[in-house]
Amino acid sequence: MHSELANLSVAGMGWILPNLLRKAVLCTHRFDTLTEAIIYDLELASEGNGLAKSRYSWLSLCQLQCLENILEYLSETHGHSIGKAMLAIRQLTP
């Protein structure tokens, strides 16, 4: 399912994102596609993809800050580049 994030509605993302993030944080395999899928979807949002931005528009400021922390953890643990994903979060911050 995580490879289909681009096809989710806002409601679908609201339902699945907490579970995806929990699984990503618990993931120990460095090259697992789950962590990459979340980061890639946020990168789409940073590049101006309106559908991607809308999938995260429901997040509160506190939730966006938590998402930033999770991305930093994934970057440190798995070595992912998160620059564009972090930009997307900052663009969503009110």
Secondary structure as GFF3:
##gff-version 3
##sequence-region A 1 94
A	DSSP	three_ten_helix	2	7	.	.	.	ID=ss1
A	DSSP	alpha_helix	10	26	.	.	.	ID=ss2
A	DSSP	alpha_helix	33	46	.	.	.	ID=ss3
A	DSSP	alpha_helix	50	55	.	.	.	ID=ss4
A	DSSP	alpha_helix	61	78	.	.	.	ID=ss5
A	DSSP	alpha_helix	83	92	.	.	.	ID=ss6
###
